[in-house]
């Protein structure tokens, strides 16, 4: 099962806020022997969000979507999810109970009476309106739940909420996947070569060692290493034999090699 990430919000695309989700989700997955296959960014445009979510629901991947599940006019993710699924939006009873619990907590903290019928409190219930058939994702920060439909999971844009909610989904629903696509890699620094020169060797290694991929990370202005290419192999098994063949091929090309790395 591939894993994807959708980050929703005009503030990310405009530069008002820097995305922190991509790096953190990669870390959370890596800690469980999993890897991110793709990521997409989309602004607060309901039609665009709907199109991305329609692809997510149809694709069968495990997908996390962050942002846009609030109840202000610029929040469109809940409505877009319902449109992508062709389902109606309904107030989730468990999410409603948690929102009411949160409102009671706030009233108690402020020393005021709890008034569930007050207009602002009634409006807050919209944060529990999800596509029919959704399941909730608990929010340990403030009890305002996220939701899941199939393998697509929706959390707030706030990292302090989103990250523990993503961890909960990974551990509660996908523990059986942990470690299944943990990759191992070996690489070496190559000086004085061009990628075009190395490409036939890379293709030959991939053909000879099915299940392993060769990667090339060129750098033109590294502060310590200068111009170089980090060339390596990665895969789910032991990369040693493929890496040895890669080094042998580099020696045959007369490449000047630097330090090695294993991850």
Helices and strands as residue ranges (DSSP letters): E 3-8, H 10-14, H 21-30, E 38-42, H 46-59, E 62-66, H 77-85, E 89-91, H 93-110, H 119-124, G 125-128, E 129-131, E 135-137, E 146-149, E 152-155, H 159-173, G 175-177, E 184-191, H 195-208, E 212-222, E 226-235, H 240-252, E 256-262
